[in-house]
Amino acid sequence: MGIGVSGLATGLDTDSIISKIMDLERRPETILKKRESAFQAKITGIGTLKGALSSFQSAVQALEDPDGFTSYSIKSSNRDILTASTSGSPSVGLYQITVTQLAQAQQLRSAAFTGSDTAVGTGTITLQVGTDAPVDVTIDSTNNTLSGIASAINDAGAGVVAGVVNDGNGNYYLTLVSQNTGADNTISVSIADDDGDNTDASGLSSIYSDPSTQSLTETQAALNAQLNVNGIDVERPENSISDLVDGVTIQLKDADATTPVTVDITRNSKGLEKKLDEFVTQYNNLMKTINGLQSYNPETKEAGSLLGDSTVNRLKTQITSYLYKKIDGVSDDLNGLSNYGIQIDRQGVMSLDTGAVEDAMAKDPDTVRDFFAKDSDGIQGLAVQLDTVLDGYLDGSTGILSAKSDSLNSSVDSIESQIEDMEARLAKREENLRKQFESLETLMSSFQKTSATLDQQLASLADLRTAISKK
């Protein structure tokens, strides 16, 4: 703003006059700023709508995955004897299981030695578990103690775990345990003693409990698990059994031939209930968001940023139409969300009756999956179709809402450019006005000086005339 003379010569309030002129000049700029503010509010509103719509789409996409519709409960009547767990789609039913024998891993021990660091002979120990390939373990002067032999066996990867046990009476034993349970997983041990005699009690062959027969002492036999399932005798090499009942893993804990254990596998609809509950929650949140963005308060005359927006109106109409959608090939009694306990009240609020979900899943779970998630034979389930519609609005590059935001941002950029140009013109206009008023003040000041000079001259003439007349 230039320095004004503030009407010193003219008596005018030039600052006030210029301010009022500029207010009139700025009216187009004010209109542009209001338009920019409205566009910014729409952009914010679309961002809010996209957030609510994205959450709703996540709930819809969950209904496209039928694997989570059904959940299973499994119960063992005696968890001290066995436990059970499910995976995938287990065979629903009631199973009575009697465990008569647990699976065991074979255990062997050597002859007794006086210490874990007692030197034994050298040579080669060959180990074989069941039908696995034999594994040679070299014993030399660096590892020919009981501890060294145990470490060498453990490092060999022969399927055998070796250790050294002190019985407390001064006796130390090399122990071998098969890594796998089952009657077929017995351990075979043969020793090639560097002293040339594999049957004597000296050198490496002294490990044998009975060198003459080249054998170790068995402290635990290799056994299969034995059980009876619904009257059928069953054997397995392990205590964790996953091929007994489809989709069920049985973990044997103890054997008791006198105590049958009941395993009860049931199916429920909790998976679908949870998905539908989230669908209802996100739908209500979306509609609340849309209604807020399109609201109008007649008392305050305040309107939502997207009031009357055709895109939002079309979106709302499309979504609500799916509440009454029918799917080809689905029987009438399960065709439509109302058959799954979904209702809309007069205020447009959605609710869920979980009892109806349970009834539908008990009636025909395959048809339920088709209604929501089928995507084959030219037929798409409700969730699949609705997800496609939502993608049309939310896709980051081609979505309708993204395109609308881009258009509004372009309008804001254009308005900001116009305002910038207008500000430059208005600044120039104000500068010119101030120069004009300054020129007026200067001219009026000059006129005032001329007038004062004339007044003085006229006064002098009057005085002269008076003086002449007196003579």
Phi, psi and omega in degrees: 000131179287167179274118182267166179264357170055037173071029180298324182267320185269341185080006180274147173274081187296324179299317180293318180297315181295319180300317180290323177296318181291327176300318178294319181295331184273359181303316177299324179293320179298320178296318179297319180294324176295319177297319179297317179298320179294319179295319179297321178296322178294319179298316177297318179299318179294322177298318177296318179296318180298322178298313180293322181291324178294319178296321178294320179297322178300320178292324178292316181297328177298329179282350175280346181259101184286346183298331182266007181293319185249135172243160186235143175246138179226135185224131175258134181284346178213095184285348175287335180265317178202152172240162182217145177221159183244157172211147180066226180244092183287162177282113181293137178166183180242126185234130176254121188236129174244122181263115181260340180202136175273152173289143180228152172264139179293142176232137180232156173225158181271186169291167181277143177233164185274350180190158180288340179258015178292132181286134176244172180290181179246165181151211182230131174255124178253125182244140175216130178252117181059232180262009179295161179294140178297150179232126179269135178240117182276128177244121180230195185292345181274344185217029188267022170263169178301316179297318180294320179295318179300316179297318181297319179294317180296327180282345187280341181067042183268003183082018182230137175254124182254152177204174176236127183240133175259120183279000179088354180248019179088010180251133179242135183234141168277127180245145177232131179232129176294139179287344181240139175281172176113147184297333182278348185262053176278155183260126173256131182235128172226145185236130172255102187277134179294344178280359175087355180234113184266005184238008180258171184266026176233163182071200184295330181290352177291350175295326180304139171293324178229090184302327183296326179258002180052055182224156173255163180277128177276119178262342174208132182280154173279121184229150170273153170289139178235130181209163178240124183242112181049043177088001181252125177285134185226141172235140175218149182285348184233162177271349172257112189242118182246359181247021180274312177231132182306129176075013182231136173248123178258129177248111181281133182248324184205158178252133178205100184293347183262357185234094174293142179246132178264128175248116184250119180248119181235156179250142175223173186257019185299327180298311179292321179302316180297318180295316181291325178297319177292323176301314180297315181300313183287328176296311181298321178295320179295314181295323177297320178295313180298314181298323177293320180289341181246019183280163174211128179256108183294336181284312180269348183060028176267136183240149174295154186294339182242027178300127178076004181294124185293325179297315180294319178300317181293319178300313181298318180296318181296315182294313182295335179294333181285347177292342182238017184288141173250146181247133180301138175084001179258132182297149187302325184288350176232017185254100181127144184298334180297334179286352179248020175080016179265123181229156176240126179274184185295336178272002179083014180270131182271145177223165183230131173257105184294335178299322179293325177295315179300317180297317182295316180293325178290329183286309184197086183297329179294319178293323177301314179298320179297319183299318183269319198236001182296138178211064181201165179056031179074009181243133177240134178290170183303312182295323180296314180295314183294323178298321178297318178298314181295324176301323180299335178264328190259346182307132186296333183253324184242000183295148181299317182290325177295318179296322180293318177298317179299318180297316179294320178297323177296320178296319178297316179300319180295317180295317179298324177294318178296318180296321179298315178296318182295321179299320179295317180294320181293322177298319178294320180297316179294322179298318180295319179300316180295322177296320180295317179291326176296320177297319179297317179298318180297316180297315181295323178297320179295317178300319181296320179294317179298319180296320180294321179295317178298319180299319179295318181295318179295321178296321179295319178297323180293318179297321180294319180297319181294320181294321181293319183293333180287337179281000000 
